[in-house]
């Protein structure tokens, strides 16, 4: 199974987005699909909804929303999924 990662972005944040994507590629070992949604005219909520529609067309075990200035660390997705599945939390 794979995770859907959605990153909304706005014009002018290209450098932050590039840093985010570089960290994502370097530090994510699990299978994932990535959707980047430009939200300059539609707003954050609509941008996220555009990305979330994808979960209805494919089989994902989870969805992660990241800001375009997020810097993920090594093994971040596995750790996040482990915590999300922990019934004691």
PyMOL commands that place a pseudoatom at each C-alpha (Angstrom):
pseudoatom trace, name=CA, resn=UNK, resi=1, chain=A, elem=C, hetatm=0, pos=[0.000, 0.000, 0.000]
pseudoatom trace, name=CA, resn=UNK, resi=2, chain=A, elem=C, hetatm=0, pos=[1.068, 3.561, -0.472]
pseudoatom trace, name=CA, resn=UNK, resi=3, chain=A, elem=C, hetatm=0, pos=[0.449, 6.921, 1.120]
pseudoatom trace, name=CA, resn=UNK, resi=4, chain=A, elem=C, hetatm=0, pos=[-0.871, 9.998, -0.624]
pseudoatom trace, name=CA, resn=UNK, resi=5, chain=A, elem=C, hetatm=0, pos=[1.110, 13.158, 0.191]
pseudoatom trace, name=CA, resn=UNK, resi=6, chain=A, elem=C, hetatm=0, pos=[-0.514, 16.485, -0.663]
pseudoatom trace, name=CA, resn=UNK, resi=7, chain=A, elem=C, hetatm=0, pos=[1.431, 19.749, -0.659]
pseudoatom trace, name=CA, resn=UNK, resi=8, chain=A, elem=C, hetatm=0, pos=[-0.440, 23.003, -1.310]
pseudoatom trace, name=CA, resn=UNK, resi=9, chain=A, elem=C, hetatm=0, pos=[1.800, 25.811, -2.532]
pseudoatom trace, name=CA, resn=UNK, resi=10, chain=A, elem=C, hetatm=0, pos=[1.573, 29.432, -3.582]
pseudoatom trace, name=CA, resn=UNK, resi=11, chain=A, elem=C, hetatm=0, pos=[3.508, 31.499, -6.130]
pseudoatom trace, name=CA, resn=UNK, resi=12, chain=A, elem=C, hetatm=0, pos=[6.736, 32.813, -4.668]
pseudoatom trace, name=CA, resn=UNK, resi=13, chain=A, elem=C, hetatm=0, pos=[7.398, 29.747, -2.534]
pseudoatom trace, name=CA, resn=UNK, resi=14, chain=A, elem=C, hetatm=0, pos=[9.318, 27.817, -5.187]
pseudoatom trace, name=CA, resn=UNK, resi=15, chain=A, elem=C, hetatm=0, pos=[12.559, 27.716, -3.159]
pseudoatom trace, name=CA, resn=UNK, resi=16, chain=A, elem=C, hetatm=0, pos=[10.769, 26.401, -0.064]
pseudoatom trace, name=CA, resn=UNK, resi=17, chain=A, elem=C, hetatm=0, pos=[8.892, 23.842, -2.156]
pseudoatom trace, name=CA, resn=UNK, resi=18, chain=A, elem=C, hetatm=0, pos=[12.116, 22.644, -3.779]
pseudoatom trace, name=CA, resn=UNK, resi=19, chain=A, elem=C, hetatm=0, pos=[13.730, 22.207, -0.345]
pseudoatom trace, name=CA, resn=UNK, resi=20, chain=A, elem=C, hetatm=0, pos=[10.649, 20.340, 0.857]
pseudoatom trace, name=CA, resn=UNK, resi=21, chain=A, elem=C, hetatm=0, pos=[10.675, 18.029, -2.171]
pseudoatom trace, name=CA, resn=UNK, resi=22, chain=A, elem=C, hetatm=0, pos=[14.403, 17.344, -1.848]
pseudoatom trace, name=CA, resn=UNK, resi=23, chain=A, elem=C, hetatm=0, pos=[13.942, 16.369, 1.817]
pseudoatom trace, name=CA, resn=UNK, resi=24, chain=A, elem=C, hetatm=0, pos=[10.922, 14.255, 0.906]
pseudoatom trace, name=CA, resn=UNK, resi=25, chain=A, elem=C, hetatm=0, pos=[12.805, 12.290, -1.750]
pseudoatom trace, name=CA, resn=UNK, resi=26, chain=A, elem=C, hetatm=0, pos=[15.884, 11.873, 0.433]
pseudoatom trace, name=CA, resn=UNK, resi=27, chain=A, elem=C, hetatm=0, pos=[14.075, 10.829, 3.609]
pseudoatom trace, name=CA, resn=UNK, resi=28, chain=A, elem=C, hetatm=0, pos=[11.063, 8.799, 2.484]
pseudoatom trace, name=CA, resn=UNK, resi=29, chain=A, elem=C, hetatm=0, pos=[11.645, 5.099, 1.883]
pseudoatom trace, name=CA, resn=UNK, resi=30, chain=A, elem=C, hetatm=0, pos=[7.978, 4.023, 1.779]
pseudoatom trace, name=CA, resn=UNK, resi=31, chain=A, elem=C, hetatm=0, pos=[5.834, 4.053, -1.362]
pseudoatom trace, name=CA, resn=UNK, resi=32, chain=A, elem=C, hetatm=0, pos=[3.905, 7.271, -1.887]
pseudoatom trace, name=CA, resn=UNK, resi=33, chain=A, elem=C, hetatm=0, pos=[2.151, 9.373, -4.471]
pseudoatom trace, name=CA, resn=UNK, resi=34, chain=A, elem=C, hetatm=0, pos=[2.652, 13.121, -4.402]
pseudoatom trace, name=CA, resn=UNK, resi=35, chain=A, elem=C, hetatm=0, pos=[0.190, 15.825, -5.393]
pseudoatom trace, name=CA, resn=UNK, resi=36, chain=A, elem=C, hetatm=0, pos=[1.278, 19.454, -5.445]
pseudoatom trace, name=CA, resn=UNK, resi=37, chain=A, elem=C, hetatm=0, pos=[-1.635, 21.874, -5.679]
pseudoatom trace, name=CA, resn=UNK, resi=38, chain=A, elem=C, hetatm=0, pos=[-1.140, 25.534, -6.525]
pseudoatom trace, name=CA, resn=UNK, resi=39, chain=A, elem=C, hetatm=0, pos=[-3.568, 27.414, -4.307]
pseudoatom trace, name=CA, resn=UNK, resi=40, chain=A, elem=C, hetatm=0, pos=[-2.975, 31.024, -5.339]
pseudoatom trace, name=CA, resn=UNK, resi=41, chain=A, elem=C, hetatm=0, pos=[-6.530, 31.722, -6.479]
pseudoatom trace, name=CA, resn=UNK, resi=42, chain=A, elem=C, hetatm=0, pos=[-8.555, 28.994, -4.820]
pseudoatom trace, name=CA, resn=UNK, resi=43, chain=A, elem=C, hetatm=0, pos=[-7.347, 29.057, -1.218]
pseudoatom trace, name=CA, resn=UNK, resi=44, chain=A, elem=C, hetatm=0, pos=[-5.925, 26.428, 1.070]
pseudoatom trace, name=CA, resn=UNK, resi=45, chain=A, elem=C, hetatm=0, pos=[-9.104, 24.439, 1.765]
pseudoatom trace, name=CA, resn=UNK, resi=46, chain=A, elem=C, hetatm=0, pos=[-10.040, 24.042, -1.898]
pseudoatom trace, name=CA, resn=UNK, resi=47, chain=A, elem=C, hetatm=0, pos=[-6.468, 23.129, -2.794]
pseudoatom trace, name=CA, resn=UNK, resi=48, chain=A, elem=C, hetatm=0, pos=[-6.496, 20.363, -0.185]
pseudoatom trace, name=CA, resn=UNK, resi=49, chain=A, elem=C, hetatm=0, pos=[-9.896, 19.124, -1.396]
pseudoatom trace, name=CA, resn=UNK, resi=50, chain=A, elem=C, hetatm=0, pos=[-8.553, 18.859, -4.945]
pseudoatom trace, name=CA, resn=UNK, resi=51, chain=A, elem=C, hetatm=0, pos=[-5.771, 16.614, -3.683]
pseudoatom trace, name=CA, resn=UNK, resi=52, chain=A, elem=C, hetatm=0, pos=[-8.062, 14.588, -1.430]
pseudoatom trace, name=CA, resn=UNK, resi=53, chain=A, elem=C, hetatm=0, pos=[-10.278, 13.596, -4.370]
pseudoatom trace, name=CA, resn=UNK, resi=54, chain=A, elem=C, hetatm=0, pos=[-7.425, 11.320, -5.463]
pseudoatom trace, name=CA, resn=UNK, resi=55, chain=A, elem=C, hetatm=0, pos=[-7.989, 9.006, -2.485]
pseudoatom trace, name=CA, resn=UNK, resi=56, chain=A, elem=C, hetatm=0, pos=[-11.279, 7.921, -4.000]
pseudoatom trace, name=CA, resn=UNK, resi=57, chain=A, elem=C, hetatm=0, pos=[-9.678, 6.783, -7.258]
pseudoatom trace, name=CA, resn=UNK, resi=58, chain=A, elem=C, hetatm=0, pos=[-6.713, 4.825, -5.871]
pseudoatom trace, name=CA, resn=UNK, resi=59, chain=A, elem=C, hetatm=0, pos=[-6.050, 2.557, -2.915]
pseudoatom trace, name=CA, resn=UNK, resi=60, chain=A, elem=C, hetatm=0, pos=[-4.086, 4.389, -0.201]
pseudoatom trace, name=CA, resn=UNK, resi=61, chain=A, elem=C, hetatm=0, pos=[-3.367, 3.415, 3.373]
pseudoatom trace, name=CA, resn=UNK, resi=62, chain=A, elem=C, hetatm=0, pos=[-3.139, 7.030, 4.461]
pseudoatom trace, name=CA, resn=UNK, resi=63, chain=A, elem=C, hetatm=0, pos=[-3.003, 10.682, 3.533]
pseudoatom trace, name=CA, resn=UNK, resi=64, chain=A, elem=C, hetatm=0, pos=[-0.452, 13.247, 4.709]
pseudoatom trace, name=CA, resn=UNK, resi=65, chain=A, elem=C, hetatm=0, pos=[-0.812, 17.006, 4.264]
pseudoatom trace, name=CA, resn=UNK, resi=66, chain=A, elem=C, hetatm=0, pos=[2.463, 18.934, 4.233]
pseudoatom trace, name=CA, resn=UNK, resi=67, chain=A, elem=C, hetatm=0, pos=[3.121, 22.643, 4.011]
pseudoatom trace, name=CA, resn=UNK, resi=68, chain=A, elem=C, hetatm=0, pos=[5.537, 23.625, 1.270]
pseudoatom trace, name=CA, resn=UNK, resi=69, chain=A, elem=C, hetatm=0, pos=[8.081, 24.734, 3.888]
pseudoatom trace, name=CA, resn=UNK, resi=70, chain=A, elem=C, hetatm=0, pos=[8.142, 21.350, 5.668]
pseudoatom trace, name=CA, resn=UNK, resi=71, chain=A, elem=C, hetatm=0, pos=[11.487, 19.619, 6.089]
pseudoatom trace, name=CA, resn=UNK, resi=72, chain=A, elem=C, hetatm=0, pos=[10.957, 15.917, 6.821]
pseudoatom trace, name=CA, resn=UNK, resi=73, chain=A, elem=C, hetatm=0, pos=[13.579, 13.774, 8.553]
pseudoatom trace, name=CA, resn=UNK, resi=74, chain=A, elem=C, hetatm=0, pos=[14.844, 10.280, 7.795]
pseudoatom trace, name=CA, resn=UNK, resi=75, chain=A, elem=C, hetatm=0, pos=[12.153, 7.681, 8.408]
pseudoatom trace, name=CA, resn=UNK, resi=76, chain=A, elem=C, hetatm=0, pos=[9.469, 10.291, 9.119]
pseudoatom trace, name=CA, resn=UNK, resi=77, chain=A, elem=C, hetatm=0, pos=[6.646, 8.564, 7.250]
pseudoatom trace, name=CA, resn=UNK, resi=78, chain=A, elem=C, hetatm=0, pos=[7.182, 5.170, 8.848]
pseudoatom trace, name=CA, resn=UNK, resi=79, chain=A, elem=C, hetatm=0, pos=[7.267, 6.767, 12.301]
pseudoatom trace, name=CA, resn=UNK, resi=80, chain=A, elem=C, hetatm=0, pos=[4.136, 8.802, 11.584]
pseudoatom trace, name=CA, resn=UNK, resi=81, chain=A, elem=C, hetatm=0, pos=[2.226, 5.756, 10.327]
pseudoatom trace, name=CA, resn=UNK, resi=82, chain=A, elem=C, hetatm=0, pos=[3.327, 3.686, 13.341]
pseudoatom trace, name=CA, resn=UNK, resi=83, chain=A, elem=C, hetatm=0, pos=[2.026, 6.341, 15.739]
pseudoatom trace, name=CA, resn=UNK, resi=84, chain=A, elem=C, hetatm=0, pos=[-1.202, 6.759, 13.776]
pseudoatom trace, name=CA, resn=UNK, resi=85, chain=A, elem=C, hetatm=0, pos=[-1.895, 3.022, 14.016]
pseudoatom trace, name=CA, resn=UNK, resi=86, chain=A, elem=C, hetatm=0, pos=[-1.110, 2.819, 17.763]
pseudoatom trace, name=CA, resn=UNK, resi=87, chain=A, elem=C, hetatm=0, pos=[-4.394, 2.215, 19.606]
pseudoatom trace, name=CA, resn=UNK, resi=88, chain=A, elem=C, hetatm=0, pos=[-2.845, 3.472, 22.859]
pseudoatom trace, name=CA, resn=UNK, resi=89, chain=A, elem=C, hetatm=0, pos=[-2.569, 7.025, 21.569]
for i in range(1, 89): cmd.bond("trace and resi %d" % i, "trace and resi %d" % (i + 1))
show_as sticks, trace
zoom trace
